Amino acid sequence: MNVMADMGNHWWIWVLLASAVTYGTKLLGYSVPAHWLRHPRMARVAGALTIALLAALTAMNTLVSGQQLVLDARLAALAVAIIALALRAPFLLVVVLGAAASALVRFWG
């Protein structure tokens, strides 16, 4: 079932609405007083939020394909990369080890 086809030409309304909400949110950010942004708690919250969003994005890209939960070579690559990062390996080595782990799992699987 194609949702876009069912909506006809009305999907443009949703795109424009989402664009307006996004732009409005950005404008609201400019109205935040500067002294709030300089507060140490705000720096901690912004740092934690960035890490949480990146972790969620990584988990979604690793464990989900479409609308299904999958356990495949991406999970092995992530596990190897986490171990390499824990051992303080250089970033390029982390990427190479993750790619090698993924290739090996795909080769054997």
Secondary structure per residue as TSV (DSSP state, phi and psi in degrees):
chain	resnum	aa	ss	phi	psi
A	1	M	-	360.0	123.7
A	2	N	-	-94.8	108.9
A	3	V	H	-63.5	-40.7
A	4	M	H	-62.4	-38.8
A	5	A	H	-68.3	-36.2
A	6	D	H	-66.4	-28.8
A	7	M	H	-83.5	-10.9
A	8	G	G	62.0	-133.5
A	9	N	G	-88.2	0.4
A	10	H	G	-74.7	-12.3
A	11	W	H	-66.1	-25.3
A	12	W	H	-63.8	-32.5
A	13	I	H	-61.7	-42.4
A	14	W	H	-67.8	-37.2
A	15	V	H	-64.3	-46.2
A	16	L	H	-64.6	-39.5
A	17	L	H	-63.9	-44.4
A	18	A	H	-63.4	-38.6
A	19	S	H	-64.2	-42.6
A	20	A	H	-65.1	-41.2
A	21	V	H	-64.5	-42.2
A	22	T	H	-62.8	-45.1
A	23	Y	H	-65.6	-40.3
A	24	G	H	-62.5	-40.1
A	25	T	H	-63.1	-41.4
A	26	K	H	-63.2	-42.9
A	27	L	H	-64.0	-37.5
A	28	L	H	-62.1	-33.0
A	29	G	H	-61.9	-32.7
A	30	Y	H	-72.4	-19.7
A	31	S	T	-87.2	-4.6
A	32	V	S	-70.8	129.6
A	33	P	-	-60.0	142.2
A	34	A	H	-62.0	-35.0
A	35	H	H	-67.6	-24.8
A	36	W	H	-66.6	-40.2
A	37	L	H	-71.8	-24.4
A	38	R	T	-84.8	-6.7
A	39	H	S	-68.2	137.6
A	40	P	H	-58.6	-34.0
A	41	R	H	-63.5	-37.7
A	42	M	H	-64.3	-38.1
A	43	A	H	-64.4	-40.7
A	44	R	H	-66.2	-43.5
A	45	V	H	-63.7	-44.1
A	46	A	H	-63.1	-41.1
A	47	G	H	-65.1	-43.8
A	48	A	H	-67.4	-38.3
A	49	L	H	-66.0	-39.4
A	50	T	H	-62.4	-44.9
A	51	I	H	-64.8	-42.3
A	52	A	H	-63.1	-42.9
A	53	L	H	-65.8	-40.4
A	54	L	H	-65.8	-40.3
A	55	A	H	-64.1	-41.9
A	56	A	H	-65.1	-41.6
A	57	L	H	-63.0	-42.6
A	58	T	H	-63.3	-44.9
A	59	A	H	-62.6	-44.0
A	60	M	H	-64.4	-42.3
A	61	N	H	-72.3	-23.0
A	62	T	H	-87.5	-40.0
A	63	L	H	-105.8	-5.7
A	64	V	E	-124.0	136.7
A	65	S	E	-130.7	110.8
A	66	G	T	68.9	-117.1
A	67	Q	T	-116.2	20.2
A	68	Q	E	-118.2	146.0
A	69	L	E	-82.1	127.1
A	70	V	-	-129.6	144.0
A	71	L	-	-117.8	103.1
A	72	D	S	-136.9	-156.0
A	73	A	H	-63.6	-25.3
A	74	R	H	-63.2	-35.8
A	75	L	H	-67.3	-40.0
A	76	A	H	-63.9	-41.5
A	77	A	H	-63.0	-41.8
A	78	L	H	-64.3	-42.6
A	79	A	H	-61.8	-45.0
A	80	V	H	-64.5	-40.6
A	81	A	H	-64.4	-39.8
A	82	I	H	-63.2	-43.6
A	83	I	H	-63.4	-43.7
A	84	A	H	-63.4	-39.9
A	85	L	H	-66.7	-38.4
A	86	A	H	-63.6	-31.3
A	87	L	T	-86.6	6.9
A	88	R	T	63.1	38.2
A	89	A	-	-72.7	151.4
A	90	P	-	-60.9	150.1
A	91	F	H	-57.3	-42.3
A	92	L	H	-61.1	-40.0
A	93	L	H	-65.5	-37.9
A	94	V	H	-59.8	-44.9
A	95	V	H	-64.3	-44.8
A	96	V	H	-64.2	-43.5
A	97	L	H	-65.2	-40.2
A	98	G	H	-63.4	-43.4
A	99	A	H	-64.6	-40.1
A	100	A	H	-65.5	-41.4
A	101	A	H	-62.9	-43.0
A	102	S	H	-63.3	-42.7
A	103	A	H	-63.6	-41.7
A	104	L	H	-65.4	-41.7
A	105	V	H	-65.3	-40.3
A	106	R	H	-67.6	-36.4
A	107	F	H	-65.7	-45.6
A	108	W	H	-79.5	-22.5
A	109	G	-	-94.5	360.0
